């Protein structure tokens, strides 16, 4: 597994959790419109806060080599294997290429 694959996997996890939180929050907001219970609004707020937490956590994903945060400047589009969008190819903290294996080779 390359560092790019590792970062893509971590981003996908946070994207999935964040999307689920938004869908649940939207469902609860719609359910609140049908009933007068404030519990639905409070639960929707919790899920919106969960989404915001996922956004913050996805920006703090660390490089597996130097542990500096690379999540902020590696967007989902930068981690694709192909496409016309300019890709990030190395860690700004240690200069390691994202196409190297996660575990450094033994010498």
Buried (B, 14 or more C-beta within 10 A) or exposed (E): EBBBBBBBEBBEBBBEBBEBBBEBBEBBBEBBEEEEEEEBBEBBEEBBEBBEBBEEBBBEBBBBBEEEBBBEEBBEEBBEEEEEEEBBEBBBBEEBEBEBEEEEEEE
